Amino acid sequence: MSKSWYRIPLIYIFNFKSRLPIRIISLLSSIFLSLSLVQCHKYKNPRRDTSKYIKWRNNLNLNWTDFKGIRPFGDPHAAGSYLWFDRDYKEILDSIEIQLTTFIIPDSSWINPTKISNRVLMHERRHFDLGEVSNRKFRKYLKDWNGKSWEDFNVYFSLGNFNQEAQAIQSQYDSETNHSLNILQQEEWNYKIDSLLEVYKDFADPVFRIRINRINHYKSHSSN
């Protein structure tokens, strides 16, 4: 079982929390879009201290001691992993520097001591790996951008539909494996996740830069 928190532009948060009044969504989305036009050209959500979070890395040895949160009352599952996708980006000269990092939050992740096992621990670790797969897909999506301005990039970033895809695949994983109880499906998902990590291995670096294609932008303006 996994839940995910996202450090993403306001417009994403509003899409995810669709119960907010539309007028508030429109107002705050406008605030975000206007802030993206300021001269500093830097996007950063309110600072969150990630020093106590566990950063994803290959062959991480995740332990039950990393699950320090309180189990929700009445929850029937053996464990719950809370993931955090930390992302910042800023404009530097003719490029945009992006940071997309996958974390698990120990203080929010929890266990039911009467139900845990090595099989369940591996299942939870695979939630973490699956979160990294989603982040790698998003890194690829951003690297494929060939826009001409900071404003273009903000729109492209928001259209990435990251949180819906990430939540959907996590839910699918839990559903098909029955939270690790379906051993055959768990083995198939283990193989699938390993394969996806390999497919997107070129996008494992959480920090990267993409160029703003200003040359074509200026040419198009000068020809008009």
Buried (B, 14 or more C-beta within 10 A) or exposed (E): BBBBBBBBBBBBBBBBEEEEEEEEBEEBBEEBBEEBEEEEBBBEBEEEEBEEBBEBEEEBEBEBEBBBBEBEEEEEBBBBBBBBBBBBBBBEEEEBBBBBBBBBBBEBBBBBEEEBEEEBBEBBBBBBBBBBBBBBBBBEBBBEBEBBBBEBBBEBBBEBEBBEBBBEBBEEBBEEBEBBEBEEBBEEBBEBBEEBBEEBEEBBEBEBEBEBBEEEBEEEEEEE
